[in-house]
Amino acid sequence: MKFTSQILVERTIAANRSSVKEQEYMCHVYVRSDNLAGVVISDHEYPHRVAHTLINLVLDEFSKKVPVTSWPLGTNSTIAFSELDVYLTKYQNPQEADAMTKIQADLDETKIILHSALENVLQRGEKLDDLVAKSEELSSQSKAFYKTARKTNSCCVLL
């Protein structure tokens, strides 16, 4: 992951963001105009927009807390940044961390419920059509029975 991240950062133009598929993962990269870069590695289901939002937040927080003169220049240099754990924990569930993702999930759920309700209404409509057809059939049979009974009883007279 470290090697892939380094390659992606080196090949990304400053002030650009990109998302690259690497085996079963997605690598989201953003290199700011001041050459501060961030990489988020996620699965394919994690929303790209949320990953880039996370990168922006972490880079902004990092640049506020750590002076530019302390930024490592080599590939083997590291700086401890404790706020990263807070962001990673918060963004484990993108629906809770990002309002638009949560709204989209709610819309998708509502859409599923509406489709189910429409399907049920259509099924009820079909059942109502069946009941109307059976009712009409029963009505015609009762009329036929009435006519037959009337003809049968017409020969007999009660005194």
Stockholm file with secondary structure:
# STOCKHOLM 1.0

chainA/1-159         MKFTSQILVERTIAANRSSVKEQEYMCHVYVRSDNLAGVVISDHEYPHRVAHTLINLVLDEFSKKVPVTSWPLGTNSTIAFSELDVYLTKYQNPQEADAMTKIQADLDETKIILHSALENVLQRGEKLDDLVAKSEELSSQSKAFYKTARKTNSCCVLL
#=GR chainA/1-159 SS CHHHHHHHHHHSCTTEEEEEEETTEEEEEEECTTSCEEEEEECTTSCHHHHHHHHHHHHHHHHHHSCGGGSCCSTTCCCCCTHHHHHHHHTTSHHHHCHHHHHHHHHHHHHHHHHHHHHHHHHHHHHHHHHHHHHHHHHHHHHHHHHHHHHHHHTCCCC
#=GC SS_cons         CHHHHHHHHHHSCTTEEEEEEETTEEEEEEECTTSCEEEEEECTTSCHHHHHHHHHHHHHHHHHHSCGGGSCCSTTCCCCCTHHHHHHHHTTSHHHHCHHHHHHHHHHHHHHHHHHHHHHHHHHHHHHHHHHHHHHHHHHHHHHHHHHHHHHHHTCCCC
//
